[in-house]
């Protein structure tokens, strides 16, 4: 019952995207400027913060990542998993694109653009790291933000909730093996202990905390849960922005030397987003799913759980790595690109209906 109530609350008529989410790209840009400036002015402070590690996990970033991720996971009701059978064709398309196509297509695009097309213009010692960051970005499907995209496209709230719950469940078991496999194929050394530590710290532990918190809030009523979600939501964005300031404080020198790095890393991400969203949208049409199922299916296939990607990149490769920078580029372009995908699926509703 709570899953159905929760899904119903996810589907107002056509709400606008929140203020912070709408201007996320602007906040990221300001974080780039602020981080680079602070990194140049007070480098000692950030070097000290970078040394605060336990088992290669940076403590300040670990805390910030939890503040980022846990409020998102509180929204997820894993009790909605029983609804998967109601839209099994759409779920099948989503799983195919998310886990059998998306990470591998990104690995291919990273090889084409980072190792071939843009290789002469990128720092040679960071090529492997850029590839790793792009793979990390594609290996985890979006969680909370997909609710926003689904609302804007009139997506079925029950399908959206159940597919997010299912993807989060799969991510607990599949993230590390897929990342390890693709990094190995790309001839990148995989620190397995750090990778599994990242999965425990940034997926399993936050899921447990979030679900215990969610149950305690629901015990006091649905209204109490919704009130809490409204209050804790801004903390997630704020923690993300502080993390980005830290990242760019370390990345400042590399960006100042080659400011076009961000644009070059954005190319494979953009291609991947449009390719995977189009593939999921078309496959749902081919199997006869409804438009309000195809939309969230396409959108979750296109967007990324960039908070997890950033955390994993920092843990595996460090603050000043190309991997961390590559994942942040995903954050930078997430909102405008996903809004473009929403516009496409909304404007093609008639075409979809004629063929479904």
Secondary structure, 3 states (H helix, E strand, C coil): CHHHHHHHHCCCCCCCCCHHHHCHHHHHHHHHHHHHHHHHHCHHHHHHHHCCEECCEEHHHHHHHHHHHHHHHHCCCHHHHHHHHHHHHHHHHHHHHHHHHHHHHHHHHHHHHHHHHCHHHCCHHHHHHHHHHHHHHHCCECCCHHHHHHHHCCCCHHHHHHHHHHHHHHHHHHHHHHHHHHHHHCCCCCCHHHHHHHHHHHHHHHHHHHHHHHHHHHCCCHHHHHHHHHHHHHHHHHHHHHHHHHHHHHHHHHHHHCCCHHHHHHHHHHHHHHHHHHHHHHHHHHHCCCHHHHHHHHHHHHCECHHHHHHHHHHHHCCCCHHHHHHHHHHHHHHHHHHHHHHHHHHCHHHHHHHC
